[in-house]
Amino acid sequence: MDDAHYMKKALEEARQAYAEDEIPVGAVVVCNDRIIARAHNLTETLTDVTAHAEMQAITAAANALGGKYLNECTLYVTVEPCVMCAGAIGWSQLKRLVYGASDEKRGYRRFAPQALHPRTEVTDGVMADEAASLMKEFFSRKR
């Protein structure tokens, strides 16, 4: 499977978030060519500012593997992680981060470009247009 295949799965999660009136960010964690965790933003549902898609996915993946390190896993997320999520990605030692749309206002690259683990490989821009248009549609509906 390629990055686009798994990003489509993350976009499905983002659409689920949208349907639940959550900011439409979705994530999946892949290990050995198998999705071991799926998540989307739950900040409104859980009344928890830390319930970002990435945080939910990392927790679910660690539970699935029975350990805190995800150094053989790839996280696919529709939007560039924030600083908080980048910190969690760093602590979990993810092998790879793949994201879609950049986040110029809140993305980790603007505020903490060194937050990830030094060995984490990053691929950005995968299906970025689809992810960005979902976010734009959500926020235009809110205004």
C-alpha positions as CSV (number, residue, x, y, z in Angstrom):
1,M,0.0,0.0,0.0
2,D,1.2,3.5,-0.7
3,D,0.8,6.8,1.3
4,A,-2.3,7.9,-0.6
5,H,-4.1,4.7,0.4
6,Y,-3.6,5.3,4.1
7,M,-4.2,9.0,3.8
8,K,-7.6,8.2,2.3
9,K,-8.3,6.2,5.5
10,A,-7.3,9.2,7.6
11,L,-9.5,11.4,5.5
12,E,-12.4,9.0,6.2
13,E,-11.7,9.7,9.9
14,A,-11.7,13.5,9.2
15,R,-15.0,13.3,7.5
16,Q,-16.4,11.4,10.6
17,A,-15.1,14.3,12.8
18,Y,-16.8,16.8,10.5
19,A,-20.1,14.8,10.8
20,E,-19.8,15.0,14.5
21,D,-19.2,18.8,14.4
22,E,-15.5,18.3,15.4
23,I,-12.7,20.0,13.6
24,P,-12.1,17.6,10.7
25,V,-8.7,16.1,11.4
26,G,-8.3,12.3,11.0
27,A,-5.4,10.0,11.7
28,V,-4.4,6.3,11.3
29,V,-1.4,4.4,12.6
30,V,0.0,1.7,10.3
31,C,2.4,-1.0,11.5
32,N,3.6,-3.8,9.2
33,D,1.2,-2.7,6.4
34,R,-1.8,-3.0,8.8
35,I,-3.9,-0.2,10.3
36,I,-3.6,-0.7,14.1
37,A,-5.4,2.6,15.1
38,R,-7.9,5.0,13.7
39,A,-8.9,8.3,15.3
40,H,-10.4,11.7,14.7
41,N,-10.6,14.9,16.8
42,L,-12.8,14.5,19.9
43,T,-12.1,17.8,21.6
44,E,-15.8,18.8,21.7
45,T,-17.2,15.4,22.4
46,L,-14.8,14.8,25.3
47,T,-14.6,18.4,26.4
48,D,-10.8,17.9,26.3
49,V,-8.4,20.2,24.5
50,T,-5.9,17.4,24.3
51,A,-8.2,15.0,22.4
52,H,-6.6,15.7,19.0
53,A,-6.7,13.0,16.3
54,E,-3.0,12.3,16.7
55,M,-3.2,11.9,20.5
56,Q,-6.1,9.5,20.2
57,A,-4.4,7.5,17.5
58,I,-1.1,7.3,19.4
59,T,-2.8,6.1,22.5
60,A,-4.8,3.5,20.6
61,A,-1.7,2.3,18.8
62,A,0.3,1.9,22.0
63,N,-2.6,-0.1,23.5
64,A,-2.8,-2.3,20.4
65,L,1.0,-3.0,20.6
66,G,1.2,-3.2,24.3
67,G,4.0,-0.7,24.6
68,K,4.6,3.0,24.4
69,Y,7.1,3.1,21.6
70,L,5.8,3.2,18.0
71,N,9.2,3.1,16.3
72,E,8.1,0.6,13.7
73,C,4.9,2.6,12.9
74,T,3.8,5.4,10.6
75,L,1.2,8.0,11.6
76,Y,-0.9,9.4,8.8
77,V,-2.7,12.6,9.7
78,T,-4.7,14.9,7.4
79,V,-3.3,18.2,8.8
80,E,0.2,19.1,10.1
81,P,0.4,18.3,13.8
82,C,0.4,21.1,16.4
83,V,3.3,21.4,18.9
84,M,1.5,19.2,21.5
85,C,1.0,16.4,19.0
86,A,4.5,16.8,17.7
87,G,5.7,16.3,21.2
88,A,3.7,13.1,21.6
89,I,5.0,11.9,18.2
90,G,8.5,12.6,19.4
91,W,8.0,10.8,22.8
92,S,6.4,7.8,21.0
93,Q,9.4,7.6,18.7
94,L,7.3,7.1,15.6
95,K,9.3,5.8,12.6
96,R,7.4,8.0,10.2
97,L,5.0,10.9,10.0
98,V,2.9,11.5,6.9
99,Y,0.6,14.5,6.8
100,G,-1.6,16.2,4.2
101,A,-2.2,19.9,4.6
102,S,0.2,22.3,6.2
103,D,-1.0,24.4,9.1
104,E,0.6,27.8,8.8
105,K,-1.0,29.2,12.0
106,R,-0.6,26.3,14.5
107,G,1.7,23.7,12.9
108,Y,4.7,22.3,14.7
109,R,7.1,23.4,12.0
110,R,6.5,27.0,12.7
111,F,6.8,26.8,16.5
112,A,8.9,23.7,17.3
113,P,10.5,22.2,14.2
114,Q,12.8,20.0,16.4
115,A,10.0,18.5,18.4
116,L,9.9,15.1,16.6
117,H,12.3,12.3,17.4
118,P,15.5,12.7,15.4
119,R,14.9,9.4,13.5
120,T,11.3,10.2,12.5
121,E,11.0,10.6,8.8
122,V,8.5,13.2,7.6
123,T,6.5,13.2,4.3
124,D,4.2,16.2,3.9
125,G,1.7,17.2,1.2
126,V,0.0,13.8,0.7
127,M,-3.5,14.6,-0.5
128,A,-3.1,18.1,0.9
129,D,-5.8,19.6,-1.3
130,E,-8.4,17.3,-0.1
131,A,-7.5,17.8,3.6
132,A,-7.3,21.6,3.2
133,S,-10.7,21.8,1.4
134,L,-12.4,19.8,4.1
135,M,-11.0,22.2,6.8
136,K,-12.0,25.3,4.7
137,E,-15.5,24.0,4.2
138,F,-15.9,23.2,7.9
139,F,-14.8,26.7,9.0
140,S,-16.7,28.5,6.3
141,R,-19.8,26.7,7.6
142,K,-19.1,27.8,11.1
143,R,-18.8,31.5,10.1
